[in-house]
Amino acid sequence: MMRGGMGNMQNMMKQMQKMQKKMAEAQEELGEKKIEGTAGGGMVTVVVSGHKEILEVNIKPDVVDPEDIEMLQDLVLAATNDALKKADELTNQTMGQFTKGMNLPGGMF
């Protein structure tokens, strides 16, 4: 192996370490984001973090009908799925900048 090849390898390793650090910082920032999902025209709101942890569930009193608990459950489900979908989109946008141009197996981020 030529001597110049080792220098390139070290340089590449440094670049990878820099990128890993930036990725870790971006992951951390994602965890601090709050993403809101809604259902029923805002009657039910679910807030998740960028790490997909449920932070809040808000239900407007007018949507609570003891005769129709199923509808309320559906709204909570829909709002939660909406929030999680938005969290996924944010994660893909944020982490996607690190994978552009790389041939990584699908679904890594």
WOURGI-V168650 format. One record per run of one state. SS is the DSSP state (alpha for helix, beta for strand, coil for the rest). FROM is the first residue (numbers start at 1). LEN is the number of residues. If there is no record, write none. Layout:
# WOURGI-V168650
ss=SS from=FROM len=LEN
ss=SS from=FROM len=LEN
This chain:
# WOURGI-V168650
ss=coil from=1 len=2
ss=alpha from=3 len=30
ss=coil from=33 len=1
ss=beta from=34 len=6
ss=coil from=40 len=4
ss=beta from=44 len=6
ss=coil from=50 len=4
ss=beta from=54 len=6
ss=coil from=60 len=1
ss=alpha from=61 len=3
ss=coil from=64 len=5
ss=alpha from=69 len=31
ss=coil from=100 len=10
